[in-house]
Amino acid sequence: MNEIERLKMLLIALKEIDAKLVAEVEKELFADGKITREEVQFMYDMNREVAFKTVDSSWKDLYAKVMTSYVLDDEKSSGVIDDEEAKLVEDIVKKDKAVYEVEHNMLTYLKAHVKEFPSVLEALI
């Protein structure tokens, strides 16, 4: 079992997600210095899993950092949100048919790190 799978099982099993566990997840996700599409999916899935648990406030910051890193730190359009990335973020946010606090935080964090923020994402804030 790899570390991501171990963390996934832990996040699902626990009733409370503390700052120490969030820091452990962050360390693992950023270990290689690059966030992958699979890691974005992991964060999305885990965010849904922990939605009704007691979760340390650092979780929403990690969610924002992971999504922002994936979108802005890519080779194709570094520092810019291209159309494909805007669509991905929009789809993630719209999957639950509502913009929850974690997603709102992610959108505002992402907006603060770019010069041009796509109108399709602006409409979600």
TISE-695905 format. One line per 10 residues: their letters; for each residue x, y, z of N, C-alpha, C. Coordinates in Angstrom, 2 decimals, decimal comma. Layout:
N
A	X/Y/Z/X/Y/Z/X/Y/Z | ...
//
This chain:
125
MNEIERLKML	0,85/-1,18/0,00/0,00/0,00/0,00/0,89/1,24/0,00 | 0,63/2,16/-0,92/1,43/3,38/-0,95/0,93/4,38/0,11 | 1,67/5,44/0,28/1,37/6,41/1,33/0,03/7,12/1,11 | -0,29/7,43/-0,13/-1,57/8,09/-0,43/-2,74/7,17/-0,05 | -2,63/5,90/-0,36/-3,68/4,95/0,00/-3,81/4,83/1,52 | -2,68/4,83/2,21/-2,71/4,77/3,67/-3,41/6,00/4,25 | -3,07/7,17/3,72/-3,70/8,40/4,20/-5,18/8,42/3,88 | -5,54/7,91/2,72/-6,95/7,85/2,32/-7,73/7,00/3,32 | -7,21/5,83/3,65/-7,88/4,95/4,60/-7,99/5,61/5,97 | -6,96/6,32/6,37/-6,95/7,01/7,66/-7,98/8,13/7,68
LIALKEIDAK	-8,02/8,94/6,63/-8,98/10,04/6,56/-10,42/9,52/6,58 | -10,65/8,40/5,95/-11,99/7,83/5,93/-12,36/7,26/7,30 | -11,42/6,63/7,96/-11,70/5,95/9,22/-11,87/6,90/10,42 | -11,13/7,97/10,44/-11,15/8,86/11,60/-12,41/9,74/11,63 | -12,84/10,07/12,82/-13,99/10,97/13,00/-13,55/12,42/13,07 | -12,26/12,63/13,39/-11,73/13,97/13,51/-10,41/14,06/12,76 | -10,27/15,12/11,98/-9,05/15,33/11,20/-8,32/16,51/11,84 | -7,20/16,23/12,49/-6,48/17,29/13,20/-5,38/17,90/12,33 | -4,77/18,96/12,83/-3,74/19,70/12,08/-2,54/18,82/11,77 | -2,22/17,90/12,68/-1,08/17,01/12,45/-1,32/16,12/11,22
LVAEVEKELF	-2,51/15,58/11,10/-2,83/14,74/9,95/-2,87/15,57/8,66 | -3,41/16,76/8,73/-3,43/17,64/7,55/-2,00/17,93/7,11 | -1,11/18,18/8,06/0,30/18,44/7,73/0,95/17,21/7,10 | 0,56/16,02/7,57/1,08/14,78/7,00/0,62/14,61/5,55 | -0,63/14,92/5,29/-1,16/14,85/3,93/-0,42/15,85/3,04 | -0,23/17,06/3,53/0,47/18,09/2,76/1,90/17,66/2,43 | 2,59/17,13/3,42/3,97/16,68/3,22/4,03/15,63/2,12 | 3,10/14,69/2,14/3,08/13,62/1,14/2,75/14,16/-0,24 | 1,74/15,01/-0,34/1,34/15,52/-1,65/2,41/16,39/-2,31 | 3,12/17,16/-1,51/4,13/18,06/-2,06/5,54/17,46/-2,01
ADGKITREEV	5,66/16,19/-1,65/6,98/15,55/-1,50/7,84/15,63/-2,76 | 7,21/15,49/-3,92/7,98/15,53/-5,16/7,97/16,91/-5,81 | 7,34/17,88/-5,15/7,34/19,25/-5,64/6,33/19,55/-6,74 | 5,50/18,56/-7,08/4,53/18,75/-8,16/3,24/18,04/-7,81 | 2,12/18,72/-8,02/0,81/18,13/-7,78/0,29/17,53/-9,09 | -0,14/16,27/-9,02/-0,64/15,57/-10,20/-2,17/15,62/-10,24 | -2,72/15,24/-11,37/-4,18/15,17/-11,52/-4,75/14,16/-10,52 | -4,03/13,07/-10,29/-4,47/12,05/-9,34/-4,51/12,61/-7,92 | -3,58/13,47/-7,59/-3,56/14,09/-6,26/-4,70/15,10/-6,11 | -5,04/15,78/-7,19/-6,20/16,68/-7,18/-7,46/15,84/-6,93
QFMYDMNREV	-7,57/14,71/-7,61/-8,73/13,84/-7,42/-8,77/13,31/-5,98 | -7,62/12,97/-5,44/-7,52/12,52/-4,04/-8,07/13,60/-3,11 | -7,65/14,84/-3,30/-8,11/15,93/-2,43/-9,62/16,14/-2,58 | -10,11/16,08/-3,80/-11,55/16,23/-4,02/-12,31/15,11/-3,30 | -11,87/13,88/-3,52/-12,54/12,74/-2,89/-12,48/12,83/-1,37 | -11,32/13,18/-0,85/-11,17/13,26/0,60/-11,95/14,43/1,18 | -12,06/15,50/0,42/-12,86/16,64/0,90/-14,31/16,22/1,07 | -14,79/15,42/0,16/-16,17/14,91/0,28/-16,28/13,97/1,47 | -15,25/13,17/1,72/-15,27/12,22/2,84/-15,28/12,93/4,19 | -14,53/14,02/4,30/-14,39/14,69/5,60/-15,43/15,80/5,81
AFKTVDSSWK	-16,29/16,01/4,86/-17,24/17,13/4,92/-18,09/17,14/6,19 | -18,41/16,00/6,71/-19,28/15,94/7,89/-18,53/15,50/9,14 | -17,23/15,68/9,12/-16,39/15,35/10,26/-15,87/16,64/10,88 | -15,29/16,50/12,06/-14,61/17,64/12,66/-13,24/17,73/11,99 | -13,00/18,84/11,34/-11,79/18,99/10,53/-11,07/20,28/10,93 | -9,77/20,17/11,12/-8,97/21,35/11,44/-9,06/22,36/10,29 | -9,03/23,62/10,63/-9,17/24,69/9,62/-8,05/24,66/8,58 | -6,93/24,02/8,89/-5,83/23,94/7,93/-6,19/23,09/6,72 | -7,24/22,27/6,83/-7,68/21,45/5,69/-8,08/22,32/4,50 | -8,88/23,36/4,76/-9,34/24,19/3,65/-8,17/24,93/3,00
DLYAKVMTSY	-7,16/25,28/3,79/-5,97/25,93/3,23/-5,18/24,96/2,36 | -5,06/23,71/2,83/-4,36/22,70/2,04/-5,10/22,44/0,74 | -6,41/22,33/0,80/-7,22/22,11/-0,40/-6,94/23,22/-1,42 | -6,94/24,45/-0,96/-6,67/25,60/-1,84/-5,26/25,54/-2,41 | -4,28/25,20/-1,59/-2,89/25,14/-2,06/-2,69/24,04/-3,09 | -3,29/22,89/-2,87/-3,15/21,77/-3,81/-3,77/22,14/-5,16 | -4,99/22,64/-5,13/-5,66/22,99/-6,39/-4,92/24,11/-7,12 | -4,49/25,11/-6,38/-3,77/26,23/-6,98/-2,44/25,78/-7,57 | -1,73/24,94/-6,85/-0,46/24,43/-7,36/-0,65/23,64/-8,65 | -1,68/22,80/-8,68/-1,93/22,01/-9,89/-2,23/22,93/-11,08
VLDDEKSSGV	-3,03/23,93/-10,86/-3,46/24,82/-11,94/-2,34/25,77/-12,39 | -1,61/26,32/-11,43/-0,65/27,37/-11,78/0,79/26,91/-11,96 | 1,15/25,77/-11,44/2,55/25,33/-11,51/2,79/24,28/-12,58 | 2,01/24,32/-13,63/2,17/23,36/-14,72/3,09/23,92/-15,80 | 3,63/23,03/-16,61/4,55/23,45/-17,67/3,83/24,11/-18,84 | 2,60/23,71/-19,08/1,84/24,20/-20,24/1,50/25,68/-20,12 | 1,04/26,10/-18,94/0,61/27,50/-18,78/0,92/27,98/-17,36 | 2,17/27,93/-17,01/2,60/28,28/-15,66/2,18/29,70/-15,28 | 1,52/29,81/-14,11/1,11/31,12/-13,61/-0,17/31,66/-14,21 | -0,78/30,90/-15,13/-1,98/31,34/-15,83/-3,03/30,23/-15,76
IDDEEAKLVE	-4,28/30,62/-15,65/-5,36/29,64/-15,69/-5,85/29,55/-17,13 | -5,49/28,46/-17,80/-5,95/28,31/-19,19/-7,38/27,77/-19,20 | -7,97/27,67/-20,38/-9,37/27,25/-20,51/-9,61/25,85/-19,94 | -8,70/24,95/-20,20/-8,83/23,57/-19,70/-8,81/23,54/-18,17 | -7,92/24,31/-17,58/-7,83/24,38/-16,12/-9,06/25,04/-15,50 | -9,53/26,10/-16,15/-10,74/26,78/-15,66/-11,93/25,81/-15,68 | -12,02/25,01/-16,72/-13,10/24,03/-16,84/-12,97/22,97/-15,74 | -11,76/22,51/-15,48/-11,54/21,53/-14,42/-12,00/22,08/-13,06 | -11,57/23,28/-12,74/-11,95/23,90/-11,46/-13,46/24,10/-11,40 | -14,03/24,58/-12,48/-15,48/24,78/-12,52/-16,22/23,46/-12,29
DIVKKDKAVY	-15,77/22,41/-12,96/-16,40/21,10/-12,81/-16,29/20,58/-11,38 | -15,15/20,76/-10,77/-14,95/20,32/-9,38/-15,92/21,05/-8,46 | -16,01/22,34/-8,62/-16,88/23,14/-7,75/-18,35/22,81/-7,99 | -18,72/22,62/-9,23/-20,13/22,40/-9,57/-20,61/20,96/-9,33 | -19,71/20,04/-9,09/-20,11/18,64/-8,89/-21,14/18,50/-7,79 | -21,00/19,26/-6,73/-21,92/19,16/-5,60/-23,09/20,13/-5,70 | -23,16/20,84/-6,80/-24,25/21,78/-7,07/-24,35/22,94/-6,08 | -23,28/23,16/-5,33/-23,21/24,29/-4,40/-21,74/24,61/-4,16 | -21,46/25,85/-3,83/-20,09/26,24/-3,51/-19,96/26,25/-1,99 | -19,25/25,27/-1,48/-19,07/25,16/-0,04/-17,86/25,98/0,41
EVEHNMLTYL	-17,71/26,14/1,71/-16,66/26,99/2,27/-15,26/26,61/1,76 | -14,97/25,33/1,72/-13,65/24,88/1,26/-13,43/25,28/-0,20 | -14,44/25,13/-1,02/-14,32/25,48/-2,43/-14,25/26,99/-2,62 | -15,05/27,73/-1,85/-15,00/29,19/-1,92/-13,61/29,69/-1,53 | -13,05/29,12/-0,47/-11,70/29,47/-0,05/-10,69/29,18/-1,16 | -10,85/28,03/-1,81/-9,95/27,66/-2,91/-10,04/28,66/-4,05 | -11,26/29,06/-4,40/-11,45/30,01/-5,50/-10,83/31,37/-5,17 | -11,04/31,86/-3,96/-10,47/33,17/-3,59/-8,95/33,09/-3,49 | -8,43/31,96/-3,03/-6,98/31,76/-2,95/-6,38/31,75/-4,36 | -7,03/31,02/-5,24/-6,58/30,94/-6,64/-6,63/32,32/-7,29
KAHVKEFPSV	-7,71/33,04/-7,07/-7,86/34,38/-7,65/-6,75/35,33/-7,18 | -6,37/35,20/-5,92/-5,33/36,07/-5,36/-3,95/35,79/-5,95 | -3,79/34,65/-6,63/-2,48/34,27/-7,16/-2,33/34,42/-8,67 | -3,32/35,05/-9,30/-3,24/35,27/-10,75/-3,59/36,71/-11,09 | -3,10/37,15/-12,23/-3,44/38,50/-12,69/-4,81/38,51/-13,34 | -5,12/37,45/-14,09/-6,41/37,36/-14,78/-7,16/36,13/-14,28 | -8,35/36,36/-13,76/-9,18/35,29/-13,23/-10,35/35,08/-14,18 | -10,52/33,86/-14,69/-11,58/33,61/-15,67/-12,97/33,95/-15,14 | -13,77/34,54/-15,99/-15,12/34,95/-15,58/-15,97/33,77/-15,16 | -15,75/32,60/-15,76/-16,51/31,41/-15,38/-16,26/31,03/-13,92
LEALI	-15,05/31,31/-13,43/-14,73/31,03/-12,03/-15,18/32,18/-11,14 | -15,07/33,38/-11,63/-15,53/34,56/-10,88/-17,02/34,42/-10,53 | -17,76/33,86/-11,45/-19,20/33,69/-11,24/-19,52/32,71/-10,10 | -18,56/31,89/-9,72/-18,77/30,91/-8,66/-18,49/31,46/-7,27 | -17,84/32,62/-7,21/-17,46/33,19/-5,89/-18,64/33,90/-5,26
//
